Amino acid sequence: MKTEYDLTKMKSRPNPYAKRLKKQVTLRIRPDVIDYFKDMAEENGIPYQSLINLYLGVRS
């Protein structure tokens, strides 16, 4: 195994599983709930959508 690889010659290609990772949906959420997640997300330095996704994943 080489200690270093030259990745400049490597051809990039799209992830074939990317469509399965997440699905876009539309939700109607109260503004106070959105504000709650936005505040928490700002404190933790992550997007609020990611925080909601994490919360829903833990609860499922």
PDB file of N, CA, C and O in Angstrom:
ATOM      1  N   MET A   1       0.840  -1.171   0.000  1.00  0.00           N
ATOM      2  CA  MET A   1       0.000   0.000   0.000  1.00  0.00           C
ATOM      3  C   MET A   1       0.890   1.241   0.000  1.00  0.00           C
ATOM      4  O   MET A   1       1.854   1.320   0.762  1.00  0.00           O
ATOM      5  N   LYS A   2       0.568   2.197  -0.848  1.00  0.00           N
ATOM      6  CA  LYS A   2       1.345   3.427  -0.929  1.00  0.00           C
ATOM      7  C   LYS A   2       1.044   4.316   0.276  1.00  0.00           C
ATOM      8  O   LYS A   2      -0.040   4.260   0.856  1.00  0.00           O
ATOM      9  N   THR A   3       2.023   5.131   0.633  1.00  0.00           N
ATOM     10  CA  THR A   3       1.791   6.072   1.737  1.00  0.00           C
ATOM     11  C   THR A   3       0.982   7.272   1.267  1.00  0.00           C
ATOM     12  O   THR A   3       0.265   7.885   2.057  1.00  0.00           O
ATOM     13  N   GLU A   4       1.093   7.613  -0.028  1.00  0.00           N
ATOM     14  CA  GLU A   4       0.328   8.719  -0.599  1.00  0.00           C
ATOM     15  C   GLU A   4      -0.188   8.320  -1.972  1.00  0.00           C
ATOM     16  O   GLU A   4       0.460   7.571  -2.702  1.00  0.00           O
ATOM     17  N   TYR A   5      -1.357   8.830  -2.308  1.00  0.00           N
ATOM     18  CA  TYR A   5      -1.959   8.555  -3.605  1.00  0.00           C
ATOM     19  C   TYR A   5      -2.200   9.867  -4.333  1.00  0.00           C
ATOM     20  O   TYR A   5      -2.547  10.872  -3.712  1.00  0.00           O
ATOM     21  N   ASP A   6      -2.017   9.862  -5.648  1.00  0.00           N
ATOM     22  CA  ASP A   6      -2.274  11.036  -6.472  1.00  0.00           C
ATOM     23  C   ASP A   6      -3.725  10.976  -6.943  1.00  0.00           C
ATOM     24  O   ASP A   6      -4.054  10.222  -7.859  1.00  0.00           O
ATOM     25  N   LEU A   7      -4.588  11.772  -6.316  1.00  0.00           N
ATOM     26  CA  LEU A   7      -6.011  11.747  -6.647  1.00  0.00           C
ATOM     27  C   LEU A   7      -6.388  12.733  -7.742  1.00  0.00           C
ATOM     28  O   LEU A   7      -7.561  12.826  -8.106  1.00  0.00           O
ATOM     29  N   THR A   8      -5.418  13.472  -8.275  1.00  0.00           N
ATOM     30  CA  THR A   8      -5.723  14.448  -9.312  1.00  0.00           C
ATOM     31  C   THR A   8      -6.148  13.777 -10.613  1.00  0.00           C
ATOM     32  O   THR A   8      -6.871  14.378 -11.408  1.00  0.00           O
ATOM     33  N   LYS A   9      -5.715  12.555 -10.839  1.00  0.00           N
ATOM     34  CA  LYS A   9      -6.061  11.837 -12.066  1.00  0.00           C
ATOM     35  C   LYS A   9      -7.347  11.022 -11.921  1.00  0.00           C
ATOM     36  O   LYS A   9      -7.842  10.446 -12.890  1.00  0.00           O
ATOM     37  N   MET A  10      -7.872  10.982 -10.720  1.00  0.00           N
ATOM     38  CA  MET A  10      -9.067  10.182 -10.468  1.00  0.00           C
ATOM     39  C   MET A  10     -10.306  10.863 -11.057  1.00  0.00           C
ATOM     40  O   MET A  10     -10.498  12.067 -10.891  1.00  0.00           O
ATOM     41  N   LYS A  11     -11.128  10.097 -11.733  1.00  0.00           N
ATOM     42  CA  LYS A  11     -12.360  10.630 -12.302  1.00  0.00           C
ATOM     43  C   LYS A  11     -13.441  10.647 -11.232  1.00  0.00           C
ATOM     44  O   LYS A  11     -13.644   9.662 -10.522  1.00  0.00           O
ATOM     45  N   SER A  12     -14.137  11.784 -11.124  1.00  0.00           N
ATOM     46  CA  SER A  12     -15.219  11.860 -10.141  1.00  0.00           C
ATOM     47  C   SER A  12     -16.508  11.342 -10.767  1.00  0.00           C
ATOM     48  O   SER A  12     -16.702  11.417 -11.981  1.00  0.00           O
ATOM     49  N   ARG A  13     -17.366  10.828  -9.932  1.00  0.00           N
ATOM     50  CA  ARG A  13     -18.657  10.350 -10.407  1.00  0.00           C
ATOM     51  C   ARG A  13     -19.672  10.551  -9.285  1.00  0.00           C
ATOM     52  O   ARG A  13     -19.303  10.560  -8.111  1.00  0.00           O
ATOM     53  N   PRO A  14     -20.930  10.710  -9.634  1.00  0.00           N
ATOM     54  CA  PRO A  14     -21.939  10.942  -8.603  1.00  0.00           C
ATOM     55  C   PRO A  14     -22.160   9.708  -7.738  1.00  0.00           C
ATOM     56  O   PRO A  14     -21.983   8.576  -8.188  1.00  0.00           O
ATOM     57  N   ASN A  15     -22.544   9.943  -6.510  1.00  0.00           N
ATOM     58  CA  ASN A  15     -22.835   8.859  -5.578  1.00  0.00           C
ATOM     59  C   ASN A  15     -24.122   8.166  -6.020  1.00  0.00           C
ATOM     60  O   ASN A  15     -25.169   8.812  -6.069  1.00  0.00           O
ATOM     61  N   PRO A  16     -24.080   6.869  -6.345  1.00  0.00           N
ATOM     62  CA  PRO A  16     -25.289   6.178  -6.810  1.00  0.00           C
ATOM     63  C   PRO A  16     -26.338   6.008  -5.710  1.00  0.00           C
ATOM     64  O   PRO A  16     -27.494   5.707  -6.006  1.00  0.00           O
ATOM     65  N   TYR A  17     -25.955   6.193  -4.457  1.00  0.00           N
ATOM     66  CA  TYR A  17     -26.882   6.017  -3.343  1.00  0.00           C
ATOM     67  C   TYR A  17     -27.401   7.344  -2.794  1.00  0.00           C
ATOM     68  O   TYR A  17     -28.160   7.349  -1.825  1.00  0.00           O
ATOM     69  N   ALA A  18     -27.012   8.455  -3.388  1.00  0.00           N
ATOM     70  CA  ALA A  18     -27.361   9.769  -2.855  1.00  0.00           C
ATOM     71  C   ALA A  18     -28.871   9.984  -2.765  1.00  0.00           C
ATOM     72  O   ALA A  18     -29.347  10.605  -1.814  1.00  0.00           O
ATOM     73  N   LYS A  19     -29.624   9.483  -3.732  1.00  0.00           N
ATOM     74  CA  LYS A  19     -31.075   9.686  -3.709  1.00  0.00           C
ATOM     75  C   LYS A  19     -31.730   8.943  -2.553  1.00  0.00           C
ATOM     76  O   LYS A  19     -32.802   9.338  -2.094  1.00  0.00           O
ATOM     77  N   ARG A  20     -31.110   7.890  -2.084  1.00  0.00           N
ATOM     78  CA  ARG A  20     -31.684   7.098  -0.995  1.00  0.00           C
ATOM     79  C   ARG A  20     -31.351   7.666   0.384  1.00  0.00           C
ATOM     80  O   ARG A  20     -31.966   7.274   1.376  1.00  0.00           O
ATOM     81  N   LEU A  21     -30.397   8.574   0.457  1.00  0.00           N
ATOM     82  CA  LEU A  21     -29.951   9.069   1.754  1.00  0.00           C
ATOM     83  C   LEU A  21     -31.007   9.926   2.446  1.00  0.00           C
ATOM     84  O   LEU A  21     -31.259   9.757   3.638  1.00  0.00           O
ATOM     85  N   LYS A  22     -31.617  10.834   1.713  1.00  0.00           N
ATOM     86  CA  LYS A  22     -32.642  11.709   2.279  1.00  0.00           C
ATOM     87  C   LYS A  22     -33.715  11.955   1.233  1.00  0.00           C
ATOM     88  O   LYS A  22     -33.459  11.904   0.030  1.00  0.00           O
ATOM     89  N   LYS A  23     -34.916  12.221   1.713  1.00  0.00           N
ATOM     90  CA  LYS A  23     -36.035  12.510   0.830  1.00  0.00           C
ATOM     91  C   LYS A  23     -36.606  13.865   1.214  1.00  0.00           C
ATOM     92  O   LYS A  23     -36.832  14.135   2.394  1.00  0.00           O
ATOM     93  N   GLN A  24     -36.838  14.715   0.226  1.00  0.00           N
ATOM     94  CA  GLN A  24     -37.374  16.042   0.488  1.00  0.00           C
ATOM     95  C   GLN A  24     -38.871  15.948   0.745  1.00  0.00           C
ATOM     96  O   GLN A  24     -39.606  15.324  -0.020  1.00  0.00           O
ATOM     97  N   VAL A  25     -39.314  16.575   1.832  1.00  0.00           N
ATOM     98  CA  VAL A  25     -40.732  16.613   2.178  1.00  0.00           C
ATOM     99  C   VAL A  25     -41.103  18.036   2.588  1.00  0.00           C
ATOM    100  O   VAL A  25     -40.239  18.854   2.901  1.00  0.00           O
ATOM    101  N   THR A  26     -42.391  18.309   2.578  1.00  0.00           N
ATOM    102  CA  THR A  26     -42.901  19.593   3.038  1.00  0.00           C
ATOM    103  C   THR A  26     -43.694  19.366   4.309  1.00  0.00           C
ATOM    104  O   THR A  26     -44.594  18.527   4.348  1.00  0.00           O
ATOM    105  N   LEU A  27     -43.358  20.115   5.347  1.00  0.00           N
ATOM    106  CA  LEU A  27     -44.053  20.014   6.628  1.00  0.00           C
ATOM    107  C   LEU A  27     -44.591  21.380   7.020  1.00  0.00           C
ATOM    108  O   LEU A  27     -43.974  22.408   6.738  1.00  0.00           O
ATOM    109  N   ARG A  28     -45.730  21.381   7.662  1.00  0.00           N
ATOM    110  CA  ARG A  28     -46.277  22.625   8.217  1.00  0.00           C
ATOM    111  C   ARG A  28     -46.014  22.589   9.714  1.00  0.00           C
ATOM    112  O   ARG A  28     -46.632  21.822  10.452  1.00  0.00           O
ATOM    113  N   ILE A  29     -45.090  23.428  10.145  1.00  0.00           N
ATOM    114  CA  ILE A  29     -44.665  23.454  11.541  1.00  0.00           C
ATOM    115  C   ILE A  29     -44.912  24.854  12.089  1.00  0.00           C
ATOM    116  O   ILE A  29     -44.668  25.852  11.410  1.00  0.00           O
ATOM    117  N   ARG A  30     -45.397  24.914  13.323  1.00  0.00           N
ATOM    118  CA  ARG A  30     -45.680  26.204  13.957  1.00  0.00           C
ATOM    119  C   ARG A  30     -44.409  27.057  14.015  1.00  0.00           C
ATOM    120  O   ARG A  30     -43.314  26.529  14.209  1.00  0.00           O
ATOM    121  N   PRO A  31     -44.555  28.359  13.848  1.00  0.00           N
ATOM    122  CA  PRO A  31     -43.384  29.255  13.884  1.00  0.00           C
ATOM    123  C   PRO A  31     -42.589  29.170  15.186  1.00  0.00           C
ATOM    124  O   PRO A  31     -41.363  29.275  15.162  1.00  0.00           O
ATOM    125  N   ASP A  32     -43.266  28.981  16.324  1.00  0.00           N
ATOM    126  CA  ASP A  32     -42.536  28.902  17.590  1.00  0.00           C
ATOM    127  C   ASP A  32     -41.661  27.652  17.657  1.00  0.00           C
ATOM    128  O   ASP A  32     -40.599  27.665  18.280  1.00  0.00           O
ATOM    129  N   VAL A  33     -42.105  26.581  17.019  1.00  0.00           N
ATOM    130  CA  VAL A  33     -41.302  25.353  16.983  1.00  0.00           C
ATOM    131  C   VAL A  33     -40.067  25.565  16.105  1.00  0.00           C
ATOM    132  O   VAL A  33     -38.966  25.147  16.464  1.00  0.00           O
ATOM    133  N   ILE A  34     -40.251  26.206  14.970  1.00  0.00           N
ATOM    134  CA  ILE A  34     -39.123  26.507  14.082  1.00  0.00           C
ATOM    135  C   ILE A  34     -38.119  27.405  14.807  1.00  0.00           C
ATOM    136  O   ILE A  34     -36.912  27.174  14.738  1.00  0.00           O
ATOM    137  N   ASP A  35     -38.623  28.432  15.505  1.00  0.00           N
ATOM    138  CA  ASP A  35     -37.732  29.325  16.255  1.00  0.00           C
ATOM    139  C   ASP A  35     -36.947  28.564  17.318  1.00  0.00           C
ATOM    140  O   ASP A  35     -35.762  28.827  17.527  1.00  0.00           O
ATOM    141  N   TYR A  36     -37.605  27.626  17.986  1.00  0.00           N
ATOM    142  CA  TYR A  36     -36.943  26.809  19.006  1.00  0.00           C
ATOM    143  C   TYR A  36     -35.768  26.043  18.399  1.00  0.00           C
ATOM    144  O   TYR A  36     -34.664  26.056  18.943  1.00  0.00           O
ATOM    145  N   PHE A  37     -36.014  25.378  17.269  1.00  0.00           N
ATOM    146  CA  PHE A  37     -34.952  24.603  16.631  1.00  0.00           C
ATOM    147  C   PHE A  37     -33.864  25.511  16.048  1.00  0.00           C
ATOM    148  O   PHE A  37     -32.687  25.151  16.065  1.00  0.00           O
ATOM    149  N   LYS A  38     -34.246  26.676  15.534  1.00  0.00           N
ATOM    150  CA  LYS A  38     -33.244  27.607  15.010  1.00  0.00           C
ATOM    151  C   LYS A  38     -32.320  28.090  16.125  1.00  0.00           C
ATOM    152  O   LYS A  38     -31.108  28.182  15.932  1.00  0.00           O
ATOM    153  N   ASP A  39     -32.890  28.399  17.291  1.00  0.00           N
ATOM    154  CA  ASP A  39     -32.074  28.838  18.425  1.00  0.00           C
ATOM    155  C   ASP A  39     -31.120  27.736  18.878  1.00  0.00           C
ATOM    156  O   ASP A  39     -29.936  27.981  19.107  1.00  0.00           O
ATOM    157  N   MET A  40     -31.649  26.523  19.005  1.00  0.00           N
ATOM    158  CA  MET A  40     -30.800  25.397  19.421  1.00  0.00           C
ATOM    159  C   MET A  40     -29.707  25.119  18.388  1.00  0.00           C
ATOM    160  O   MET A  40     -28.562  24.840  18.742  1.00  0.00           O
ATOM    161  N   ALA A  41     -30.073  25.198  17.116  1.00  0.00           N
ATOM    162  CA  ALA A  41     -29.112  24.927  16.047  1.00  0.00           C
ATOM    163  C   ALA A  41     -27.998  25.969  16.042  1.00  0.00           C
ATOM    164  O   ALA A  41     -26.831  25.634  15.836  1.00  0.00           O
ATOM    165  N   GLU A  42     -28.353  27.224  16.267  1.00  0.00           N
ATOM    166  CA  GLU A  42     -27.343  28.280  16.294  1.00  0.00           C
ATOM    167  C   GLU A  42     -26.366  28.067  17.453  1.00  0.00           C
ATOM    168  O   GLU A  42     -25.162  28.274  17.299  1.00  0.00           O
ATOM    169  N   GLU A  43     -26.881  27.655  18.600  1.00  0.00           N
ATOM    170  CA  GLU A  43     -26.024  27.383  19.757  1.00  0.00           C
ATOM    171  C   GLU A  43     -25.036  26.249  19.470  1.00  0.00           C
ATOM    172  O   GLU A  43     -23.910  26.252  19.968  1.00  0.00           O
ATOM    173  N   ASN A  44     -25.473  25.282  18.660  1.00  0.00           N
ATOM    174  CA  ASN A  44     -24.643  24.109  18.369  1.00  0.00           C
ATOM    175  C   ASN A  44     -23.883  24.210  17.052  1.00  0.00           C
ATOM    176  O   ASN A  44     -23.087  23.330  16.724  1.00  0.00           O
ATOM    177  N   GLY A  45     -24.125  25.279  16.296  1.00  0.00           N
ATOM    178  CA  GLY A  45     -23.396  25.494  15.052  1.00  0.00           C
ATOM    179  C   GLY A  45     -23.752  24.540  13.930  1.00  0.00           C
ATOM    180  O   GLY A  45     -22.893  24.173  13.129  1.00  0.00           O
ATOM    181  N   ILE A  46     -25.026  24.131  13.865  1.00  0.00           N
ATOM    182  CA  ILE A  46     -25.474  23.260  12.773  1.00  0.00           C
ATOM    183  C   ILE A  46     -26.744  23.845  12.162  1.00  0.00           C
ATOM    184  O   ILE A  46     -27.433  24.619  12.826  1.00  0.00           O
ATOM    185  N   PRO A  47     -27.073  23.503  10.928  1.00  0.00           N
ATOM    186  CA  PRO A  47     -28.322  23.977  10.329  1.00  0.00           C
ATOM    187  C   PRO A  47     -29.534  23.430  11.083  1.00  0.00           C
ATOM    188  O   PRO A  47     -29.522  22.293  11.554  1.00  0.00           O
ATOM    189  N   TYR A  48     -30.580  24.253  11.192  1.00  0.00           N
ATOM    190  CA  TYR A  48     -31.747  23.819  11.963  1.00  0.00           C
ATOM    191  C   TYR A  48     -32.449  22.627  11.324  1.00  0.00           C
ATOM    192  O   TYR A  48     -33.054  21.820  12.030  1.00  0.00           O
ATOM    193  N   GLN A  49     -32.377  22.501   9.990  1.00  0.00           N
ATOM    194  CA  GLN A  49     -32.984  21.347   9.339  1.00  0.00           C
ATOM    195  C   GLN A  49     -32.287  20.058   9.772  1.00  0.00           C
ATOM    196  O   GLN A  49     -32.936  19.031   9.973  1.00  0.00           O
ATOM    197  N   SER A  50     -30.970  20.118   9.914  1.00  0.00           N
ATOM    198  CA  SER A  50     -30.216  18.946  10.375  1.00  0.00           C
ATOM    199  C   SER A  50     -30.585  18.591  11.803  1.00  0.00           C
ATOM    200  O   SER A  50     -30.683  17.415  12.152  1.00  0.00           O
ATOM    201  N   LEU A  51     -30.792  19.612  12.632  1.00  0.00           N
ATOM    202  CA  LEU A  51     -31.179  19.368  14.016  1.00  0.00           C
ATOM    203  C   LEU A  51     -32.555  18.710  14.088  1.00  0.00           C
ATOM    204  O   LEU A  51     -32.755  17.779  14.869  1.00  0.00           O
ATOM    205  N   ILE A  52     -33.497  19.182  13.287  1.00  0.00           N
ATOM    206  CA  ILE A  52     -34.828  18.562  13.247  1.00  0.00           C
ATOM    207  C   ILE A  52     -34.711  17.122  12.769  1.00  0.00           C
ATOM    208  O   ILE A  52     -35.366  16.234  13.315  1.00  0.00           O
ATOM    209  N   ASN A  53     -33.886  16.881  11.758  1.00  0.00           N
ATOM    210  CA  ASN A  53     -33.682  15.524  11.249  1.00  0.00           C
ATOM    211  C   ASN A  53     -33.106  14.615  12.331  1.00  0.00           C
ATOM    212  O   ASN A  53     -33.542  13.473  12.479  1.00  0.00           O
ATOM    213  N   LEU A  54     -32.133  15.114  13.084  1.00  0.00           N
ATOM    214  CA  LEU A  54     -31.562  14.334  14.185  1.00  0.00           C
ATOM    215  C   LEU A  54     -32.620  14.027  15.239  1.00  0.00           C
ATOM    216  O   LEU A  54     -32.714  12.898  15.720  1.00  0.00           O
ATOM    217  N   TYR A  55     -33.407  15.024  15.593  1.00  0.00           N
ATOM    218  CA  TYR A  55     -34.456  14.849  16.600  1.00  0.00           C
ATOM    219  C   TYR A  55     -35.471  13.798  16.154  1.00  0.00           C
ATOM    220  O   TYR A  55     -35.850  12.925  16.935  1.00  0.00           O
ATOM    221  N   LEU A  56     -35.905  13.883  14.908  1.00  0.00           N
ATOM    222  CA  LEU A  56     -36.879  12.912  14.398  1.00  0.00           C
ATOM    223  C   LEU A  56     -36.271  11.518  14.304  1.00  0.00           C
ATOM    224  O   LEU A  56     -36.960  10.527  14.546  1.00  0.00           O
ATOM    225  N   GLY A  57     -35.004  11.431  13.961  1.00  0.00           N
ATOM    226  CA  GLY A  57     -34.336  10.133  13.882  1.00  0.00           C
ATOM    227  C   GLY A  57     -34.232   9.452  15.229  1.00  0.00           C
ATOM    228  O   GLY A  57     -34.373   8.232  15.319  1.00  0.00           O
ATOM    229  N   VAL A  58     -33.988  10.222  16.278  1.00  0.00           N
ATOM    230  CA  VAL A  58     -33.902   9.664  17.630  1.00  0.00           C
ATOM    231  C   VAL A  58     -35.277   9.197  18.092  1.00  0.00           C
ATOM    232  O   VAL A  58     -35.389   8.193  18.796  1.00  0.00           O
ATOM    233  N   ARG A  59     -36.306   9.909  17.707  1.00  0.00           N
ATOM    234  CA  ARG A  59     -37.668   9.607  18.149  1.00  0.00           C
ATOM    235  C   ARG A  59     -38.339   8.495  17.351  1.00  0.00           C
ATOM    236  O   ARG A  59     -39.400   8.010  17.746  1.00  0.00           O
ATOM    237  N   SER A  60     -37.744   8.086  16.248  1.00  0.00           N
ATOM    238  CA  SER A  60     -38.398   7.050  15.429  1.00  0.00           C
ATOM    239  C   SER A  60     -38.049   5.653  15.873  1.00  0.00           C
ATOM    240  O   SER A  60     -38.521   4.681  15.282  1.00  0.00           O
TER     241      SER A  60
END
